[in-house]
Amino acid sequence: MVGVIFGFFVISLLLFLGAFNYLLLSKRAGAYPPKRILIQKAMGFAAIGAGVLVVAIVLYIFSH
């Protein structure tokens, strides 16, 4: 069970890093995908990352 919880934490970290990457890309001038799309992708990654993080925290709390 510890491995599954750790996996959820790692997945949420990767999703947050992806969101941060898309936010940085949206701040560049002349980015090919329009800034609106990059920001939507960043928000999607952050929302899914937050959901996975909540699942990981709930599993962590109930496993102890």
PQR file with spaces between the fields and no chain letter, atoms N, CA, C, O and H, PARSE charges and radii, in Angstrom:
ATOM       1  N    MET     1       0.822   -1.192    0.000 -0.4000 1.5000
ATOM       2  CA   MET     1       0.000    0.000    0.000 -0.0000 2.0000
ATOM       3  C    MET     1       0.867    1.257    0.000  0.5500 1.7000
ATOM       4  O    MET     1       0.482    2.289   -0.550 -0.5500 1.4000
ATOM       5  N    VAL     2       2.035    1.158    0.619 -0.4000 1.5000
ATOM       6  CA   VAL     2       2.924    2.312    0.674 -0.0000 2.0000
ATOM       7  C    VAL     2       3.379    2.692   -0.731  0.5500 1.7000
ATOM       8  O    VAL     2       3.508    3.876   -1.042 -0.5500 1.4000
ATOM       9  H    VAL     2       2.347    0.319    1.065  0.4000 1.0000
ATOM      10  N    GLY     3       3.621    1.697   -1.578 -0.4000 1.5000
ATOM      11  CA   GLY     3       4.046    1.970   -2.946 -0.0000 2.0000
ATOM      12  C    GLY     3       2.970    2.673   -3.759  0.5500 1.7000
ATOM      13  O    GLY     3       3.269    3.547   -4.572 -0.5500 1.4000
ATOM      14  H    GLY     3       3.516    0.736   -1.324  0.4000 1.0000
ATOM      15  N    VAL     4       1.727    2.293   -3.540 -0.4000 1.5000
ATOM      16  CA   VAL     4       0.617    2.919   -4.257 -0.0000 2.0000
ATOM      17  C    VAL     4       0.473    4.377   -3.835  0.5500 1.7000
ATOM      18  O    VAL     4       0.284    5.255   -4.678 -0.5500 1.4000
ATOM      19  H    VAL     4       1.483    1.583   -2.880  0.4000 1.0000
ATOM      20  N    ILE     5       0.562    4.631   -2.548 -0.4000 1.5000
ATOM      21  CA   ILE     5       0.452    5.994   -2.043 -0.0000 2.0000
ATOM      22  C    ILE     5       1.605    6.836   -2.574  0.5500 1.7000
ATOM      23  O    ILE     5       1.399    7.974   -2.997 -0.5500 1.4000
ATOM      24  H    ILE     5       0.716    3.918   -1.864  0.4000 1.0000
ATOM      25  N    PHE     6       2.810    6.288   -2.555 -0.4000 1.5000
ATOM      26  CA   PHE     6       3.971    7.002   -3.087 -0.0000 2.0000
ATOM      27  C    PHE     6       3.783    7.286   -4.573  0.5500 1.7000
ATOM      28  O    PHE     6       4.130    8.365   -5.054 -0.5500 1.4000
ATOM      29  H    PHE     6       2.977    5.364   -2.211  0.4000 1.0000
ATOM      30  N    GLY     7       3.236    6.318   -5.295 -0.4000 1.5000
ATOM      31  CA   GLY     7       2.973    6.511   -6.718 -0.0000 2.0000
ATOM      32  C    GLY     7       2.004    7.659   -6.972  0.5500 1.7000
ATOM      33  O    GLY     7       2.203    8.449   -7.894 -0.5500 1.4000
ATOM      34  H    GLY     7       2.954    5.442   -4.905  0.4000 1.0000
ATOM      35  N    PHE     8       0.953    7.754   -6.153 -0.4000 1.5000
ATOM      36  CA   PHE     8       0.005    8.853   -6.294 -0.0000 2.0000
ATOM      37  C    PHE     8       0.676   10.199   -6.029  0.5500 1.7000
ATOM      38  O    PHE     8       0.412   11.176   -6.731 -0.5500 1.4000
ATOM      39  H    PHE     8       0.791    7.112   -5.404  0.4000 1.0000
ATOM      40  N    PHE     9       1.540   10.251   -5.018 -0.4000 1.5000
ATOM      41  CA   PHE     9       2.257   11.495   -4.742 -0.0000 2.0000
ATOM      42  C    PHE     9       3.175   11.875   -5.902  0.5500 1.7000
ATOM      43  O    PHE     9       3.269   13.049   -6.259 -0.5500 1.4000
ATOM      44  H    PHE     9       1.754    9.458   -4.448  0.4000 1.0000
ATOM      45  N    VAL    10       3.844   10.900   -6.482 -0.4000 1.5000
ATOM      46  CA   VAL    10       4.742   11.171   -7.606 -0.0000 2.0000
ATOM      47  C    VAL    10       3.945   11.641   -8.824  0.5500 1.7000
ATOM      48  O    VAL    10       4.350   12.579   -9.510 -0.5500 1.4000
ATOM      49  H    VAL    10       3.768    9.946   -6.192  0.4000 1.0000
ATOM      50  N    ILE    11       2.819   10.990   -9.088 -0.4000 1.5000
ATOM      51  CA   ILE    11       1.983   11.393  -10.222 -0.0000 2.0000
ATOM      52  C    ILE    11       1.481   12.826  -10.039  0.5500 1.7000
ATOM      53  O    ILE    11       1.479   13.613  -10.986 -0.5500 1.4000
ATOM      54  H    ILE    11       2.490   10.228   -8.531  0.4000 1.0000
ATOM      55  N    SER    12       1.060   13.158   -8.823 -0.4000 1.5000
ATOM      56  CA   SER    12       0.581   14.522   -8.590 -0.0000 2.0000
ATOM      57  C    SER    12       1.720   15.531   -8.752  0.5500 1.7000
ATOM      58  O    SER    12       1.510   16.622   -9.280 -0.5500 1.4000
ATOM      59  H    SER    12       1.062   12.518   -8.055  0.4000 1.0000
ATOM      60  N    LEU    13       2.910   15.176   -8.305 -0.4000 1.5000
ATOM      61  CA   LEU    13       4.057   16.072   -8.490 -0.0000 2.0000
ATOM      62  C    LEU    13       4.341   16.287   -9.968  0.5500 1.7000
ATOM      63  O    LEU    13       4.593   17.416  -10.388 -0.5500 1.4000
ATOM      64  H    LEU    13       3.081   14.289   -7.875  0.4000 1.0000
ATOM      65  N    LEU    14       4.304   15.222  -10.765 -0.4000 1.5000
ATOM      66  CA   LEU    14       4.555   15.351  -12.201 -0.0000 2.0000
ATOM      67  C    LEU    14       3.485   16.193  -12.879  0.5500 1.7000
ATOM      68  O    LEU    14       3.791   16.971  -13.783 -0.5500 1.4000
ATOM      69  H    LEU    14       4.100   14.304  -10.423  0.4000 1.0000
ATOM      70  N    LEU    15       2.240   16.048  -12.456 -0.4000 1.5000
ATOM      71  CA   LEU    15       1.175   16.862  -13.032 -0.0000 2.0000
ATOM      72  C    LEU    15       1.350   18.338  -12.683  0.5500 1.7000
ATOM      73  O    LEU    15       1.116   19.206  -13.524 -0.5500 1.4000
ATOM      74  H    LEU    15       1.992   15.416  -11.722  0.4000 1.0000
ATOM      75  N    PHE    16       1.762   18.626  -11.448 -0.4000 1.5000
ATOM      76  CA   PHE    16       2.005   20.015  -11.071 -0.0000 2.0000
ATOM      77  C    PHE    16       3.197   20.595  -11.835  0.5500 1.7000
ATOM      78  O    PHE    16       3.182   21.768  -12.209 -0.5500 1.4000
ATOM      79  H    PHE    16       1.952   17.920  -10.765  0.4000 1.0000
ATOM      80  N    LEU    17       4.218   19.789  -12.066 -0.4000 1.5000
ATOM      81  CA   LEU    17       5.351   20.246  -12.866 -0.0000 2.0000
ATOM      82  C    LEU    17       4.932   20.521  -14.309  0.5500 1.7000
ATOM      83  O    LEU    17       5.397   21.482  -14.922 -0.5500 1.4000
ATOM      84  H    LEU    17       4.230   18.836  -11.763  0.4000 1.0000
ATOM      85  N    GLY    18       4.055   19.676  -14.848 -0.4000 1.5000
ATOM      86  CA   GLY    18       3.536   19.913  -16.197 -0.0000 2.0000
ATOM      87  C    GLY    18       2.730   21.189  -16.269  0.5500 1.7000
ATOM      88  O    GLY    18       2.828   21.934  -17.244 -0.5500 1.4000
ATOM      89  H    GLY    18       3.677   18.895  -14.350  0.4000 1.0000
ATOM      90  N    ALA    19       1.933   21.449  -15.246 -0.4000 1.5000
ATOM      91  CA   ALA    19       1.157   22.691  -15.204 -0.0000 2.0000
ATOM      92  C    ALA    19       2.088   23.895  -15.150  0.5500 1.7000
ATOM      93  O    ALA    19       1.862   24.891  -15.836 -0.5500 1.4000
ATOM      94  H    ALA    19       1.853   20.844  -14.454  0.4000 1.0000
ATOM      95  N    PHE    20       3.122   23.803  -14.343 -0.4000 1.5000
ATOM      96  CA   PHE    20       4.099   24.896  -14.248 -0.0000 2.0000
ATOM      97  C    PHE    20       4.790   25.121  -15.588  0.5500 1.7000
ATOM      98  O    PHE    20       5.036   26.261  -15.981 -0.5500 1.4000
ATOM      99  H    PHE    20       3.306   22.994  -13.785  0.4000 1.0000
ATOM     100  N    ASN    21       5.103   24.033  -16.287 -0.4000 1.5000
ATOM     101  CA   ASN    21       5.740   24.141  -17.594 -0.0000 2.0000
ATOM     102  C    ASN    21       4.826   24.859  -18.586  0.5500 1.7000
ATOM     103  O    ASN    21       5.280   25.735  -19.322 -0.5500 1.4000
ATOM     104  H    ASN    21       4.904   23.106  -15.968  0.4000 1.0000
ATOM     105  N    TYR    22       3.554   24.500  -18.613 -0.4000 1.5000
ATOM     106  CA   TYR    22       2.624   25.164  -19.519 -0.0000 2.0000
ATOM     107  C    TYR    22       2.445   26.634  -19.160  0.5500 1.7000
ATOM     108  O    TYR    22       2.291   27.475  -20.046 -0.5500 1.4000
ATOM     109  H    TYR    22       3.185   23.788  -18.015  0.4000 1.0000
ATOM     110  N    LEU    23       2.466   26.947  -17.873 -0.4000 1.5000
ATOM     111  CA   LEU    23       2.374   28.354  -17.489 -0.0000 2.0000
ATOM     112  C    LEU    23       3.593   29.134  -17.959  0.5500 1.7000
ATOM     113  O    LEU    23       3.467   30.268  -18.422 -0.5500 1.4000
ATOM     114  H    LEU    23       2.591   26.264  -17.154  0.4000 1.0000
ATOM     115  N    LEU    24       4.768   28.533  -17.842 -0.4000 1.5000
ATOM     116  CA   LEU    24       5.970   29.207  -18.344 -0.0000 2.0000
ATOM     117  C    LEU    24       5.915   29.389  -19.860  0.5500 1.7000
ATOM     118  O    LEU    24       6.329   30.424  -20.382 -0.5500 1.4000
ATOM     119  H    LEU    24       4.870   27.612  -17.466  0.4000 1.0000
ATOM     120  N    LEU    25       5.401   28.379  -20.563 -0.4000 1.5000
ATOM     121  CA   LEU    25       5.286   28.510  -22.021 -0.0000 2.0000
ATOM     122  C    LEU    25       4.298   29.599  -22.407  0.5500 1.7000
ATOM     123  O    LEU    25       4.479   30.268  -23.424 -0.5500 1.4000
ATOM     124  H    LEU    25       5.064   27.538  -20.140  0.4000 1.0000
ATOM     125  N    SER    26       3.265   29.782  -21.613 -0.4000 1.5000
ATOM     126  CA   SER    26       2.267   30.801  -21.946 -0.0000 2.0000
ATOM     127  C    SER    26       2.805   32.206  -21.746  0.5500 1.7000
ATOM     128  O    SER    26       2.267   33.153  -22.320 -0.5500 1.4000
ATOM     129  H    SER    26       3.118   29.239  -20.786  0.4000 1.0000
ATOM     130  N    LYS    27       3.849   32.366  -20.951 -0.4000 1.5000
ATOM     131  CA   LYS    27       4.422   33.694  -20.710 -0.0000 2.0000
ATOM     132  C    LYS    27       5.407   34.114  -21.797  0.5500 1.7000
ATOM     133  O    LYS    27       5.778   35.285  -21.882 -0.5500 1.4000
ATOM     134  H    LYS    27       4.286   31.597  -20.485  0.4000 1.0000
ATOM     135  N    ARG    28       5.831   33.164  -22.625 -0.4000 1.5000
ATOM     136  CA   ARG    28       6.768   33.490  -23.702 -0.0000 2.0000
ATOM     137  C    ARG    28       6.045   34.238  -24.814  0.5500 1.7000
ATOM     138  O    ARG    28       4.856   34.034  -25.058 -0.5500 1.4000
ATOM     139  H    ARG    28       5.530   32.213  -22.556  0.4000 1.0000
ATOM     140  N    ALA    29       6.784   35.094  -25.469 -0.4000 1.5000
ATOM     141  CA   ALA    29       6.219   35.800  -26.620 -0.0000 2.0000
ATOM     142  C    ALA    29       6.269   34.884  -27.835  0.5500 1.7000
ATOM     143  O    ALA    29       7.271   34.205  -28.063 -0.5500 1.4000
ATOM     144  H    ALA    29       7.750   35.260  -25.271  0.4000 1.0000
ATOM     145  N    GLY    30       5.214   34.862  -28.600 -0.4000 1.5000
ATOM     146  CA   GLY    30       5.186   34.095  -29.836 -0.0000 2.0000
ATOM     147  C    GLY    30       5.074   32.605  -29.652  0.5500 1.7000
ATOM     148  O    GLY    30       5.557   31.847  -30.493 -0.5500 1.4000
ATOM     149  H    GLY    30       4.401   35.413  -28.415  0.4000 1.0000
ATOM     150  N    ALA    31       4.456   32.162  -28.587 -0.4000 1.5000
ATOM     151  CA   ALA    31       4.253   30.722  -28.391 -0.0000 2.0000
ATOM     152  C    ALA    31       3.243   30.231  -29.421  0.5500 1.7000
ATOM     153  O    ALA    31       2.238   30.897  -29.667 -0.5500 1.4000
ATOM     154  H    ALA    31       4.063   32.778  -27.904  0.4000 1.0000
ATOM     155  N    TYR    32       3.504   29.057  -30.033 -0.4000 1.5000
ATOM     156  CA   TYR    32       2.616   28.608  -31.105 -0.0000 2.0000
ATOM     157  C    TYR    32       1.204   28.320  -30.623  0.5500 1.7000
ATOM     158  O    TYR    32       0.264   28.950  -31.107 -0.5500 1.4000
ATOM     159  H    TYR    32       4.321   28.517  -29.833  0.4000 1.0000
ATOM     160  N    PRO    33       1.015   27.388  -29.683 -0.5600 1.5000
ATOM     161  CA   PRO    33      -0.383   27.277  -29.272  0.2800 2.0000
ATOM     162  C    PRO    33      -0.767   28.595  -28.603  0.5500 1.7000
ATOM     163  O    PRO    33       0.011   29.144  -27.822 -0.5500 1.4000
ATOM     164  N    PRO    34      -1.930   29.090  -28.897 -0.5600 1.5000
ATOM     165  CA   PRO    34      -2.331   30.362  -28.276  0.2800 2.0000
ATOM     166  C    PRO    34      -2.252   30.285  -26.755  0.5500 1.7000
ATOM     167  O    PRO    34      -2.397   29.219  -26.156 -0.5500 1.4000
ATOM     168  N    LYS    35      -2.019   31.435  -26.159 -0.4000 1.5000
ATOM     169  CA   LYS    35      -1.844   31.491  -24.702 -0.0000 2.0000
ATOM     170  C    LYS    35      -3.062   30.953  -23.976  0.5500 1.7000
ATOM     171  O    LYS    35      -2.943   30.339  -22.916 -0.5500 1.4000
ATOM     172  H    LYS    35      -1.901   32.300  -26.646  0.4000 1.0000
ATOM     173  N    ARG    36      -4.230   31.183  -24.547 -0.4000 1.5000
ATOM     174  CA   ARG    36      -5.463   30.704  -23.926 -0.0000 2.0000
ATOM     175  C    ARG    36      -5.449   29.174  -23.802  0.5500 1.7000
ATOM     176  O    ARG    36      -5.839   28.625  -22.772 -0.5500 1.4000
ATOM     177  H    ARG    36      -4.327   31.682  -25.409  0.4000 1.0000
ATOM     178  N    ILE    37      -5.003   28.504  -24.849 -0.4000 1.5000
ATOM     179  CA   ILE    37      -4.954   27.039  -24.829 -0.0000 2.0000
ATOM     180  C    ILE    37      -3.901   26.555  -23.851  0.5500 1.7000
ATOM     181  O    ILE    37      -4.127   25.580  -23.134 -0.5500 1.4000
ATOM     182  H    ILE    37      -4.686   28.951  -25.686  0.4000 1.0000
ATOM     183  N    LEU    38      -2.750   27.220  -23.807 -0.4000 1.5000
ATOM     184  CA   LEU    38      -1.703   26.824  -22.867 -0.0000 2.0000
ATOM     185  C    LEU    38      -2.175   26.987  -21.423  0.5500 1.7000
ATOM     186  O    LEU    38      -1.884   26.146  -20.572 -0.5500 1.4000
ATOM     187  H    LEU    38      -2.566   28.012  -24.389  0.4000 1.0000
ATOM     188  N    ILE    39      -2.898   28.061  -21.151 -0.4000 1.5000
ATOM     189  CA   ILE    39      -3.400   28.279  -19.794 -0.0000 2.0000
ATOM     190  C    ILE    39      -4.474   27.241  -19.449  0.5500 1.7000
ATOM     191  O    ILE    39      -4.538   26.772  -18.312 -0.5500 1.4000
ATOM     192  H    ILE    39      -3.134   28.744  -21.842  0.4000 1.0000
ATOM     193  N    GLN    40      -5.320   26.878  -20.428 -0.4000 1.5000
ATOM     194  CA   GLN    40      -6.327   25.837  -20.191 -0.0000 2.0000
ATOM     195  C    GLN    40      -5.661   24.498  -19.873  0.5500 1.7000
ATOM     196  O    GLN    40      -6.096   23.776  -18.976 -0.5500 1.4000
ATOM     197  H    GLN    40      -5.268   27.259  -21.351  0.4000 1.0000
ATOM     198  N    LYS    41      -4.606   24.176  -20.617 -0.4000 1.5000
ATOM     199  CA   LYS    41      -3.884   22.931  -20.345 -0.0000 2.0000
ATOM     200  C    LYS    41      -3.249   22.962  -18.959  0.5500 1.7000
ATOM     201  O    LYS    41      -3.282   21.970  -18.232 -0.5500 1.4000
ATOM     202  H    LYS    41      -4.253   24.762  -21.346  0.4000 1.0000
ATOM     203  N    ALA    42      -2.673   24.107  -18.598 -0.4000 1.5000
ATOM     204  CA   ALA    42      -2.060   24.233  -17.269 -0.0000 2.0000
ATOM     205  C    ALA    42      -3.095   24.063  -16.179  0.5500 1.7000
ATOM     206  O    ALA    42      -2.837   23.393  -15.179 -0.5500 1.4000
ATOM     207  H    ALA    42      -2.646   24.913  -19.189  0.4000 1.0000
ATOM     208  N    MET    43      -4.264   24.659  -16.355 -0.4000 1.5000
ATOM     209  CA   MET    43      -5.309   24.531  -15.351 -0.0000 2.0000
ATOM     210  C    MET    43      -5.830   23.100  -15.273  0.5500 1.7000
ATOM     211  O    MET    43      -6.151   22.612  -14.190 -0.5500 1.4000
ATOM     212  H    MET    43      -4.473   25.203  -17.168  0.4000 1.0000
ATOM     213  N    GLY    44      -5.912   22.438  -16.404 -0.4000 1.5000
ATOM     214  CA   GLY    44      -6.333   21.039  -16.414 -0.0000 2.0000
ATOM     215  C    GLY    44      -5.340   20.151  -15.686  0.5500 1.7000
ATOM     216  O    GLY    44      -5.732   19.308  -14.879 -0.5500 1.4000
ATOM     217  H    GLY    44      -5.651   22.835  -17.284  0.4000 1.0000
ATOM     218  N    PHE    45      -4.066   20.337  -15.964 -0.4000 1.5000
ATOM     219  CA   PHE    45      -3.035   19.559  -15.276 -0.0000 2.0000
ATOM     220  C    PHE    45      -3.068   19.827  -13.776  0.5500 1.7000
ATOM     221  O    PHE    45      -2.944   18.904  -12.971 -0.5500 1.4000
ATOM     222  H    PHE    45      -3.748   21.022  -16.619  0.4000 1.0000
ATOM     223  N    ALA    46      -3.237   21.101  -13.402 -0.4000 1.5000
ATOM     224  CA   ALA    46      -3.261   21.445  -11.975 -0.0000 2.0000
ATOM     225  C    ALA    46      -4.488   20.857  -11.285  0.5500 1.7000
ATOM     226  O    ALA    46      -4.395   20.390  -10.150 -0.5500 1.4000
ATOM     227  H    ALA    46      -3.339   21.851  -14.056  0.4000 1.0000
ATOM     228  N    ALA    47      -5.630   20.875  -11.958 -0.4000 1.5000
ATOM     229  CA   ALA    47      -6.850   20.324  -11.359 -0.0000 2.0000
ATOM     230  C    ALA    47      -6.733   18.816  -11.168  0.5500 1.7000
ATOM     231  O    ALA    47      -7.102   18.290  -10.118 -0.5500 1.4000
ATOM     232  H    ALA    47      -5.705   21.255  -12.880  0.4000 1.0000
ATOM     233  N    ILE    48      -6.224   18.127  -12.174 -0.4000 1.5000
ATOM     234  CA   ILE    48      -6.053   16.681  -12.050 -0.0000 2.0000
ATOM     235  C    ILE    48      -4.992   16.369  -11.000  0.5500 1.7000
ATOM     236  O    ILE    48      -5.141   15.425  -10.224 -0.5500 1.4000
ATOM     237  H    ILE    48      -5.924   18.555  -13.027  0.4000 1.0000
ATOM     238  N    GLY    49      -3.925   17.160  -10.976 -0.4000 1.5000
ATOM     239  CA   GLY    49      -2.880   16.978   -9.959 -0.0000 2.0000
ATOM     240  C    GLY    49      -3.424   17.164   -8.552  0.5500 1.7000
ATOM     241  O    GLY    49      -3.062   16.425   -7.637 -0.5500 1.4000
ATOM     242  H    GLY    49      -3.804   17.927  -11.606  0.4000 1.0000
ATOM     243  N    ALA    50      -4.300   18.159   -8.382 -0.4000 1.5000
ATOM     244  CA   ALA    50      -4.908   18.381   -7.069 -0.0000 2.0000
ATOM     245  C    ALA    50      -5.802   17.214   -6.687  0.5500 1.7000
ATOM     246  O    ALA    50      -5.817   16.795   -5.529 -0.5500 1.4000
ATOM     247  H    ALA    50      -4.594   18.759   -9.126  0.4000 1.0000
ATOM     248  N    GLY    51      -6.546   16.687   -7.649 -0.4000 1.5000
ATOM     249  CA   GLY    51      -7.391   15.529   -7.363 -0.0000 2.0000
ATOM     250  C    GLY    51      -6.586   14.306   -6.962  0.5500 1.7000
ATOM     251  O    GLY    51      -6.939   13.606   -6.014 -0.5500 1.4000
ATOM     252  H    GLY    51      -6.534   17.027   -8.589  0.4000 1.0000
ATOM     253  N    VAL    52      -5.508   14.050   -7.681 -0.4000 1.5000
ATOM     254  CA   VAL    52      -4.645   12.917   -7.353 -0.0000 2.0000
ATOM     255  C    VAL    52      -3.990   13.125   -5.989  0.5500 1.7000
ATOM     256  O    VAL    52      -3.836   12.178   -5.217 -0.5500 1.4000
ATOM     257  H    VAL    52      -5.220   14.619   -8.451  0.4000 1.0000
ATOM     258  N    LEU    53      -3.605   14.367   -5.697 -0.4000 1.5000
ATOM     259  CA   LEU    53      -3.009   14.665   -4.401 -0.0000 2.0000
ATOM     260  C    LEU    53      -4.000   14.423   -3.274  0.5500 1.7000
ATOM     261  O    LEU    53      -3.628   13.890   -2.228 -0.5500 1.4000
ATOM     262  H    LEU    53      -3.730   15.136   -6.324  0.4000 1.0000
ATOM     263  N    VAL    54      -5.252   14.807   -3.470 -0.4000 1.5000
ATOM     264  CA   VAL    54      -6.281   14.562   -2.450 -0.0000 2.0000
ATOM     265  C    VAL    54      -6.464   13.067   -2.236  0.5500 1.7000
ATOM     266  O    VAL    54      -6.579   12.614   -1.097 -0.5500 1.4000
ATOM     267  H    VAL    54      -5.554   15.240   -4.320  0.4000 1.0000
ATOM     268  N    VAL    55      -6.492   12.297   -3.316 -0.4000 1.5000
ATOM     269  CA   VAL    55      -6.614   10.839   -3.188 -0.0000 2.0000
ATOM     270  C    VAL    55      -5.428   10.272   -2.422  0.5500 1.7000
ATOM     271  O    VAL    55      -5.598    9.406   -1.564 -0.5500 1.4000
ATOM     272  H    VAL    55      -6.398   12.664   -4.242  0.4000 1.0000
ATOM     273  N    ALA    56      -4.235   10.752   -2.726 -0.4000 1.5000
ATOM     274  CA   ALA    56      -3.034   10.273   -2.034 -0.0000 2.0000
ATOM     275  C    ALA    56      -3.098   10.607   -0.550  0.5500 1.7000
ATOM     276  O    ALA    56      -2.743    9.774    0.285 -0.5500 1.4000
ATOM     277  H    ALA    56      -4.097   11.456   -3.423  0.4000 1.0000
ATOM     278  N    ILE    57      -3.542   11.806   -0.209 -0.4000 1.5000
ATOM     279  CA   ILE    57      -3.622   12.194    1.198 -0.0000 2.0000
ATOM     280  C    ILE    57      -4.667   11.353    1.921  0.5500 1.7000
ATOM     281  O    ILE    57      -4.436   10.907    3.045 -0.5500 1.4000
ATOM     282  H    ILE    57      -3.830   12.483   -0.887  0.4000 1.0000
ATOM     283  N    VAL    58      -5.817   11.135    1.284 -0.4000 1.5000
ATOM     284  CA   VAL    58      -6.865   10.319    1.918 -0.0000 2.0000
ATOM     285  C    VAL    58      -6.359    8.892    2.130  0.5500 1.7000
ATOM     286  O    VAL    58      -6.574    8.316    3.196 -0.5500 1.4000
ATOM     287  H    VAL    58      -6.005   11.498    0.371  0.4000 1.0000
ATOM     288  N    LEU    59      -5.699    8.323    1.142 -0.4000 1.5000
ATOM     289  CA   LEU    59      -5.149    6.975    1.310 -0.0000 2.0000
ATOM     290  C    LEU    59      -4.105    6.947    2.414  0.5500 1.7000
ATOM     291  O    LEU    59      -4.045    5.989    3.184 -0.5500 1.4000
ATOM     292  H    LEU    59      -5.525    8.791    0.275  0.4000 1.0000
ATOM     293  N    TYR    60      -3.284    7.985    2.501 -0.4000 1.5000
ATOM     294  CA   TYR    60      -2.264    8.048    3.540 -0.0000 2.0000
ATOM     295  C    TYR    60      -2.899    8.106    4.919  0.5500 1.7000
ATOM     296  O    TYR    60      -2.462    7.420    5.844 -0.5500 1.4000
ATOM     297  H    TYR    60      -3.332    8.763    1.875  0.4000 1.0000
ATOM     298  N    ILE    61      -3.939    8.934    5.053 -0.4000 1.5000
ATOM     299  CA   ILE    61      -4.592    9.074    6.355 -0.0000 2.0000
ATOM     300  C    ILE    61      -5.265    7.775    6.783  0.5500 1.7000
ATOM     301  O    ILE    61      -5.171    7.377    7.944 -0.5500 1.4000
ATOM     302  H    ILE    61      -4.294    9.491    4.303  0.4000 1.0000
ATOM     303  N    PHE    62      -5.945    7.113    5.843 -0.4000 1.5000
ATOM     304  CA   PHE    62      -6.663    5.894    6.202 -0.0000 2.0000
ATOM     305  C    PHE    62      -5.757    4.674    6.329  0.5500 1.7000
ATOM     306  O    PHE    62      -6.177    3.653    6.873 -0.5500 1.4000
ATOM     307  H    PHE    62      -6.021    7.436    4.900  0.4000 1.0000
ATOM     308  N    SER    63      -4.533    4.760    5.842 -0.4000 1.5000
ATOM     309  CA   SER    63      -3.640    3.612    5.952 -0.0000 2.0000
ATOM     310  C    SER    63      -2.967    3.552    7.330  0.5500 1.7000
ATOM     311  O    SER    63      -2.389    2.528    7.693 -0.5500 1.4000
ATOM     312  H    SER    63      -4.191    5.589    5.400  0.4000 1.0000
ATOM     313  N    HIS    64      -3.043    4.654    8.101 -0.4000 1.5000
ATOM     314  CA   HIS    64      -2.432    4.650    9.433 -0.0000 2.0000
ATOM     315  C    HIS    64      -3.457    4.483   10.498  0.5500 1.7000
ATOM     316  O    HIS    64      -3.119    4.458   11.682 -0.5500 1.4000
ATOM     317  H    HIS    64      -3.513    5.486    7.807  0.4000 1.0000
